[in-house]
Amino acid sequence: MKTMDLTKGKVLNGILLFALPIFLSNILQQLYNLTDVSIIGHSMGDDALSAIGSVSIIYGMFLALLFGMGAGISIVTARFFGAKDEKNLKRSVANTIVLALVWIVIITLAANLALKPLMRYINIPEAVFEEAYSYISVLVRLMVFSFAYNVMSGMLRAIGNSKAPLCFLAISVTTNILLDILFVAILHKGLAGAAYATVAAQALSAFVCFIYIIKKVPLLHITKKDFVISGRMLADLFSSGLSFGLMFSVINIGSFILQGAINSMGKTIIAAHTSARKISELCMMMLNTLANSMSTFSGQNHGAKNYDRIMEGWKKTILMACGISAFLIILIYTAGDPMVRLVSGSSTEKLISTALFYLRLDLPFYFILSVLFVSRNTLQGMGAKITPIIASIMELVLKYFTAKYLAVRLGYLGIALCEPIIWIICAIYLGIAFGVLYRKRTREVLIKTEA
């Protein structure tokens, strides 16, 4: 089993080599999401697409709490790996198992109890309510499989192995698409069939990942002596995981509030926004891949106290992300129309024009988004737990303002303007916060060296 020590070697080469498998993993995941929407749109029509779009933000809100916990936990493991502290690395894995089991039970119970009230709160149209519920209720009840894969793949990435999760995801995505075609297009099992296809694929990826760790990754194996439940270790893991979880969930709560405003605009706007968001998520994924790599990179180098290396990584990753942004802007302005038609499976001109309007307004602000993403993930890898949450609360407030005021006065234009405004404000805040934390960490190292 090959790990990658990101505390050594050329900075950009290390980040890109580590990021490439994550990028391909995200491409697979996003292509699955696009295929999923396309199969449902072509097989079941605009109403089914509206049903998925109206509830996916609820599912995303609960997944954020789960995935955020998994991401935060992996940062702690990456720090021990960077510090070459195998004893505490293994103990972090043991304590992670305990924390993960408790967390998934709490979130699954809360999600099942809150599901229908949340659907009512965001004004899901009655015409698609039951169909939407048949889809999301399956996903929510069986989130454990997605969470299990997320935690295990996070552990692998923390020790520099980003290739194995790519292979497991490829198996999962292929299975998912085949089952989608079987359940939705051939057997006509509706949205519930699409949900069961997703869960079956998630369970497969979790199982394969577990077997791989057992067979190939002795560094993550734990014995009875490692299974020491430490209050301090649990607190470190939980606070790091909760920081990520709250950040992701606050962002999703803001999107949840915003979705209520979108749902009040009718089925065509819901379907248009769903299609545009699927494409924008694919575009954002390219930036997010680099940013997520910086979490592990800065986590390992934080453990090794290599802060100048973190600064170099931050600068070069932002430049790379800006280059990708320029490419994406050109792509959307030249090929956006056929992309929307392909993803939505619709020929409704209002749907297509609305989705294109959203994409062409948002994409030019990806240069700002690059600074936001990279700064936020670098801060998290360096142990900052409060700053990213504050940025997320700022985003929540602005999305609430959009839903209550901008959307009412400007219609869908207000929805489209929301994120660019948020990105500008949060990028400035996080960029300054990174500079402050970098100077603080370098002073700490200098003081210890002089002592």
C-alpha positions in Angstrom: 0.0 0.0 0.0 1.5 3.3 -1.1 1.1 6.4 1.0 2.2 9.9 0.0 4.2 12.1 2.4 3.2 15.6 1.4 5.8 17.2 3.8 8.6 16.5 1.3 9.3 17.1 -2.4 8.1 19.8 -4.8 5.0 21.5 -3.4 2.8 21.8 -6.5 3.9 18.4 -7.9 2.8 16.8 -4.6 -0.5 18.6 -4.4 -1.3 17.7 -8.1 -0.3 14.1 -7.8 -2.4 13.7 -4.7 -5.3 15.7 -6.2 -5.5 13.8 -9.5 -7.2 10.7 -8.1 -9.5 12.9 -6.0 -10.3 14.9 -9.1 -11.1 11.7 -11.1 -13.2 10.4 -8.1 -15.2 13.7 -8.1 -15.6 13.5 -11.9 -17.0 10.0 -11.5 -19.3 11.2 -8.7 -20.5 14.2 -10.6 -20.9 12.3 -13.9 -23.1 9.8 -11.9 -25.2 12.7 -10.5 -25.6 14.1 -14.0 -26.4 10.7 -15.4 -28.9 10.1 -12.6 -30.7 13.4 -13.3 -30.6 12.7 -17.1 -32.0 9.2 -16.8 -34.8 10.4 -14.5 -35.4 13.5 -16.7 -35.6 11.5 -19.9 -37.6 8.6 -18.4 -40.0 10.4 -16.1 -40.1 14.0 -17.2 -39.8 17.5 -15.7 -42.1 16.7 -12.7 -39.7 14.0 -11.5 -36.7 16.3 -12.0 -38.5 18.9 -9.9 -39.2 16.4 -7.2 -35.5 15.5 -6.9 -34.5 19.2 -7.0 -36.9 20.2 -4.4 -35.7 17.7 -1.7 -32.0 17.2 -2.6 -31.0 20.2 -0.4 -32.6 18.4 2.6 -30.6 15.3 1.9 -27.5 17.4 1.4 -28.0 19.1 4.7 -27.9 15.9 6.7 -25.1 14.5 4.5 -23.1 17.7 5.4 -23.2 16.8 9.1 -22.0 13.3 8.3 -19.4 14.1 5.7 -18.2 17.1 7.7 -17.5 14.9 10.6 -15.7 12.4 8.4 -13.6 15.2 6.8 -12.7 16.7 10.2 -11.7 13.4 11.7 -9.3 12.7 8.8 -7.5 16.0 9.3 -6.5 14.8 12.8 -5.2 11.6 11.3 -3.3 13.5 8.6 -1.6 15.6 11.4 -0.4 12.5 13.2 0.8 11.0 9.9 2.8 14.2 9.1 4.3 14.2 12.6 5.3 10.5 12.1 3.3 9.6 15.3 2.1 6.1 14.4 0.9 5.4 18.0 -1.5 8.3 18.1 -2.5 7.7 14.5 -3.8 4.2 15.3 -5.5 5.5 18.5 -7.2 8.2 16.3 -8.6 5.4 14.1 -9.9 3.5 17.2 -11.5 6.6 18.6 -12.9 7.4 15.2 -14.9 4.2 15.1 -16.6 5.0 18.4 -17.4 8.6 17.4 -18.6 7.6 14.0 -21.0 5.0 15.4 -22.6 7.5 17.8 -22.8 10.2 15.2 -24.5 8.2 12.5 -27.2 7.0 15.0 -27.9 10.6 16.1 -28.1 12.1 12.6 -30.2 9.2 11.1 -32.8 9.4 13.9 -32.9 13.2 13.7 -33.2 13.1 9.9 -36.1 10.6 9.9 -38.0 12.6 12.5 -37.5 16.0 10.7 -38.0 14.9 7.1 -41.6 15.7 6.4 -41.7 18.9 8.5 -38.7 20.2 6.6 -40.3 19.3 3.3 -43.4 21.3 4.3 -41.3 24.2 5.5 -39.6 24.7 2.1 -42.9 24.7 0.2 -42.4 21.6 -1.9 -45.3 21.6 -4.4 -48.1 19.2 -3.5 -48.0 17.8 -7.1 -44.6 16.3 -6.4 -44.6 16.0 -2.6 -45.3 12.2 -2.3 -42.9 11.3 -5.2 -40.2 13.4 -3.6 -40.7 11.8 -0.2 -40.5 8.3 -1.7 -37.1 9.3 -3.0 -35.5 11.1 -0.1 -36.9 8.8 2.7 -35.0 5.9 1.3 -31.7 7.8 1.1 -32.1 9.2 4.6 -32.9 5.9 6.3 -29.8 4.3 4.7 -27.2 7.1 5.0 -25.0 4.8 7.1 -23.4 3.2 3.9 -22.4 6.6 2.4 -21.0 7.7 5.8 -19.0 4.5 6.3 -17.4 4.9 2.9 -16.7 8.6 3.5 -15.0 7.9 6.9 -12.8 5.1 5.5 -11.8 6.9 2.3 -11.0 9.9 4.5 -8.6 7.8 6.5 -6.9 6.6 3.4 -6.5 10.1 2.0 -5.1 11.3 5.4 -2.2 9.0 5.0 -1.7 10.0 1.4 -3.6 7.3 -0.5 -6.0 9.0 -2.8 -5.9 6.3 -5.5 -7.7 3.4 -3.7 -10.9 5.5 -3.1 -10.9 6.3 -6.8 -11.1 2.6 -7.7 -13.9 2.0 -5.1 -15.9 4.9 -6.4 -15.5 3.7 -10.0 -17.1 0.4 -9.0 -19.8 2.2 -7.1 -20.7 4.7 -9.9 -20.8 2.0 -12.5 -23.1 -0.1 -10.4 -25.2 2.9 -9.6 -25.7 3.9 -13.3 -26.5 0.3 -14.3 -29.1 -0.1 -11.4 -30.6 3.3 -12.4 -31.1 2.1 -15.9 -32.6 -1.1 -14.6 -34.9 0.3 -11.9 -36.0 3.6 -13.6 -35.8 3.2 -17.4 -36.6 -0.6 -17.7 -38.6 -1.6 -14.6 -40.2 1.8 -14.1 -39.8 1.8 -10.3 -39.9 5.5 -10.1 -37.8 7.7 -7.8 -37.8 5.1 -5.0 -36.1 2.8 -7.5 -33.5 5.5 -8.2 -32.9 5.9 -4.4 -32.5 2.1 -3.9 -30.0 2.1 -6.8 -28.0 4.8 -5.0 -28.0 3.1 -1.6 -27.0 -0.3 -3.1 -24.0 1.3 -4.8 -23.0 3.1 -1.7 -23.1 -0.1 0.3 -20.9 -1.8 -2.2 -18.3 1.0 -2.1 -18.2 0.9 1.7 -17.8 -2.9 1.7 -15.0 -2.9 -0.9 -13.1 -0.1 1.0 -13.3 -2.0 4.3 -11.9 -5.2 2.7 -9.1 -3.2 1.1 -8.1 -1.6 4.4 -8.1 -5.1 6.1 -6.0 -6.6 3.4 -3.7 -3.8 2.3 -3.4 -1.0 4.9 -1.7 -2.2 8.1 -1.1 1.4 9.2 -4.8 1.7 9.8 -5.2 -1.6 11.6 -5.9 -1.4 15.3 -5.4 -3.9 18.1 -6.8 -4.1 21.6 -3.9 -1.9 22.9 -4.8 0.9 20.4 -8.4 0.8 21.4 -7.9 3.2 24.3 -10.9 5.5 24.5 -9.2 8.9 25.3 -11.4 11.8 26.3 -8.7 14.2 25.0 -8.5 12.3 21.7 -12.3 12.1 21.3 -12.6 15.8 22.0 -9.9 16.6 19.4 -11.7 14.4 16.8 -15.1 15.6 17.7 -14.2 19.3 17.7 -12.4 19.0 14.4 -15.3 17.0 12.9 -17.9 19.3 14.3 -16.1 22.3 12.9 -16.3 20.8 9.4 -19.9 19.5 10.0 -21.2 22.8 11.2 -19.5 24.6 8.4 -21.0 22.3 5.8 -24.4 22.2 7.5 -24.7 25.9 8.0 -23.9 26.3 4.3 -26.6 23.8 3.5 -29.1 25.4 5.9 -28.6 28.6 4.0 -29.2 26.7 0.7 -32.2 25.0 2.4 -33.7 28.5 3.1 -32.9 29.6 -0.4 -34.6 26.5 -1.8 -37.8 27.5 -0.2 -37.8 30.7 -2.2 -37.0 28.8 -5.4 -39.7 26.3 -4.8 -42.3 29.1 -4.6 -41.4 30.1 -8.2 -42.9 27.0 -9.8 -41.9 23.6 -11.2 -40.1 25.0 -14.3 -37.8 27.2 -12.3 -37.2 24.4 -9.8 -36.2 22.0 -12.7 -34.1 24.8 -14.3 -32.2 25.5 -11.1 -31.7 21.8 -10.5 -30.1 21.4 -13.9 -28.0 24.5 -13.6 -26.8 23.4 -10.1 -25.8 20.0 -11.4 -23.6 21.6 -14.0 -22.2 24.2 -11.6 -21.4 21.5 -9.1 -19.4 19.7 -11.8 -17.5 22.9 -12.5 -17.0 23.7 -8.8 -15.8 20.2 -8.3 -12.6 21.0 -10.2 -11.8 23.9 -7.8 -12.9 21.9 -4.8 -10.6 19.1 -5.7 -7.6 21.3 -5.4 -9.0 22.9 -2.2 -9.7 19.5 -0.6 -6.1 18.4 -1.4 -4.9 21.4 0.5 -6.7 20.1 3.6 -4.5 17.0 3.7 -1.5 18.9 2.5 -1.7 21.6 5.2 -2.7 19.0 7.8 0.4 16.9 7.2 2.6 20.0 7.0 1.0 21.4 10.1 2.0 18.2 11.9 5.5 18.6 10.6 5.6 22.4 11.4 6.4 23.2 7.8 4.4 26.5 7.5 6.4 28.1 4.7 5.6 25.1 2.7 1.9 25.6 3.4 2.1 29.2 2.3 3.8 28.1 -1.0 1.1 25.5 -1.5 -1.7 28.1 -0.8 -0.3 30.5 -3.4 0.3 27.9 -6.2 -3.0 26.2 -5.6 -4.9 29.5 -6.0 -3.1 30.2 -9.3 -3.9 26.8 -10.6 -7.6 27.1 -9.6 -7.8 30.5 -11.4 -6.4 28.9 -14.6 -9.1 26.2 -14.3 -11.8 28.9 -13.7 -10.8 30.7 -17.0 -11.3 27.4 -18.9 -14.7 26.8 -17.2 -16.0 30.3 -18.1 -15.1 29.8 -21.8 -16.7 26.3 -21.7 -20.0 27.6 -20.2 -20.3 30.5 -22.6 -19.6 28.4 -25.7 -21.3 25.1 -24.8 -23.7 25.9 -22.0 -26.9 25.4 -24.1 -26.3 21.8 -25.2 -25.0 20.9 -21.7 -28.3 22.1 -20.1 -30.3 20.2 -22.7 -28.3 17.1 -22.1 -28.5 17.2 -18.3 -32.2 18.2 -18.0 -33.5 16.1 -20.8 -36.0 18.9 -21.4 -36.8 21.0 -24.5 -38.7 23.6 -22.5 -37.2 26.9 -23.6 -37.9 28.7 -20.3 -36.2 26.0 -18.4 -33.1 26.1 -20.7 -32.8 29.9 -20.8 -33.2 30.1 -17.0 -30.5 27.6 -16.3 -28.2 29.3 -18.8 -28.8 32.7 -17.2 -27.8 31.3 -13.8 -24.6 29.7 -15.1 -23.4 32.6 -17.2 -23.9 35.0 -14.2 -22.1 32.9 -11.6 -19.1 31.5 -13.6 -17.2 34.7 -13.9 -16.9 34.9 -10.1 -15.0 31.6 -9.9 -11.8 33.5 -9.6 -13.1 34.8 -6.3 -14.4 31.3 -5.4 -10.9 29.9 -5.9 -9.5 32.1 -3.1 -12.4 31.1 -0.9 -12.1 27.4 -1.3 -8.4 27.2 -1.0 -8.2 29.5 2.0 -10.9 27.7 3.9 -9.5 24.2 3.4 -5.9 25.4 4.2 -7.2 27.0 7.4 -8.9 23.7 8.4 -5.8 21.7 7.8 -3.8 24.1 10.0 -6.2 23.5 12.9 -8.5 26.5 12.6 -12.0 25.4 13.8 -13.9 28.6 14.4 -12.9 30.8 11.4 -14.5 28.5 8.7 -17.7 28.3 10.8 -17.9 32.1 11.0 -17.6 32.3 7.2 -20.4 29.8 6.9 -22.6 31.8 9.3 -22.0 34.8 7.1 -23.1 32.7 4.1 -26.2 31.6 6.0 -27.2 35.2 6.8 -26.7 36.3 3.2 -28.8 33.4 1.9 -31.6 34.2 4.3 -31.5 37.9 3.2 -31.7 36.6 -0.4 -34.6 34.4 0.2 -36.6 37.0 2.2 -35.7 40.2 0.2 -33.7 39.8 -3.0 -35.8 36.9 -4.4 -39.0 38.8 -3.5 -37.9 42.0 -5.2 -35.8 40.7 -8.1 -37.2 37.2 -8.7 -34.8 34.6 -10.0 -32.1 37.3 -10.6 -31.9 37.7 -6.8 -31.3 33.9 -6.5 -28.5 34.1 -9.1 -26.8 37.1 -7.5 -26.7 35.5 -4.1 -23.6 33.3 -4.4 -21.3 35.8 -6.1 -22.0 38.3 -3.3 -21.3 35.7 -0.7 -18.1 34.5 -2.4 -16.7 38.1 -2.5 -17.3 38.7 1.2 -16.2 35.3 2.5 -13.1 35.2 0.3 -11.8 38.5 1.7 -12.5 37.3 5.3 -10.9 33.9 4.8 -7.8 35.3 2.9 -7.1 37.7 5.8 -7.7 35.0 8.4 -5.2 32.7 6.6 -2.5 35.4 6.6 -3.1 36.0 10.3 -2.9 32.3 11.2 0.2 31.8 9.1 2.1 34.5 10.9 0.9 33.1 14.3 2.1 29.6 13.5 5.5 30.7 12.1 6.1 32.9 15.3 5.3 29.8 17.5 7.9 27.7 15.6 10.5 30.5 15.8 9.9 30.9 19.6 10.4 27.1 20.1 13.5 27.1 18.0 15.1 30.0 19.9 14.1 28.3 23.2 
